[in-house]
Amino acid sequence: MSAASVAVSSMRFKQIPEDFKVDEVIKLKPKKSGDYAYFYLTKKNWTTVRAIREIAQACQASFKRFKFAGNKDRAAITKQAVSAFKIPPEVLQNVKLKDIQIKIIGFGETPLSLGTLEGNRFEIVLRDLTKLNIKHITLNAKRVTKSGFPNYFGEQRFGGGNTALIGREIVRGYFKDAVKYLLTYSSNENTESVKARKFAEENLGSWNKILQGWPKFLGLEASVLNYLVRIPTDFAGALRNIPKPIRRIYVHGYQSYLWNKGVEAVLKSKTKLKKTYPIPGFKTKLGNDKFSQEIKKLLFADGLTLDSFRCSRMPELASEGVDRQATVKPKKLKIGKPETDELNTNKLKVKLTFELPKGVYATELIRSLDG
């Protein structure tokens, strides 16, 4: 499934970045001065992390000086707040990168964090529709507004498909395998990347040889390779070249995979969903319900326990777990008037607008509208 075009059974979305627009709803009270400059980052065809890494490089500053409230889609037009520690606004405004805009908001004494984010406002175009599809979507919109939809972690949580795999190996303490998945496994990529990853798989251990032809846009992997050229078997040290927030994303990706599978097992058993279920961590308590049984089964199959999330070989990534709401109701969900789909003039398109709490994925709402 292409990152630029997502299909469900009766519709398409994300065919072009303009089809998927996201704007943060944040708690922010900027001042006229402070150590932190706050700015809006508007981007297209960039992941949040890669965009900020490039901005940091352009400012000749460390990535660690930039903080944000949440990761946003690559294949979309997104607007989010970012804080920059002791970087003059004129330096930020002079950054010139393709499909990236920076607008200064003001200043403050604290960095942005997940707590700054209240939710996200979406504007999404659904394409390739018929009148019958639209009637079906409209009926489902009434249902999810009243009863909610399953709060699965969406595909964005799992990156190129290797995020949860890397996270599982980090939790296991199998850092060599984590590096292998990082370098060799990913989905939905361009030809240059696929070729490089295949070459890496065939030449694991020959780090300098792999690095010579490595694509420049795969910077995280390049930092790992550069380290391994110097110290060929220190896989933990190599992974620590990846910023801690990104390494956390890998562990959270594995936890999210487990949570999704647990909720899926409950729904397949025709059991009514509870209000919340735990994202597995070292403080999680599991019972004998269907969700708990599925989590236990999956962890056992991976040779892990809940205590494994202490990440004893990389303790800075330890995760105690937290409860996650099982269903969510969208706010202000509206369906626009049907129009001719200019990408397929035999079909129709509609525009959806809605708001979701932080951590809730718009792609999962759309799948529920189609279901």
PyMOL commands that set and color helices and strands:
alter all, ss='L'
color gray80, all
select helices_A, chain A and resi 17-19+48-58+63-65+89-93+114-116+131-147+155-158+163-172+175-184+191-202+207-212+219-230+235-239+244-268+290-301+306-310+315-317+362-370
alter helices_A, ss='H'
color red, helices_A
select strands_A, chain A and resi 6-8+11-13+20-26+36-44+66-68+77-85+100-108+117-129+149-150+276-279+322-325+327-328+331-335+339-340+348-357
alter strands_A, ss='S'
color yellow, strands_A
deselect
rebuild
show_as cartoon
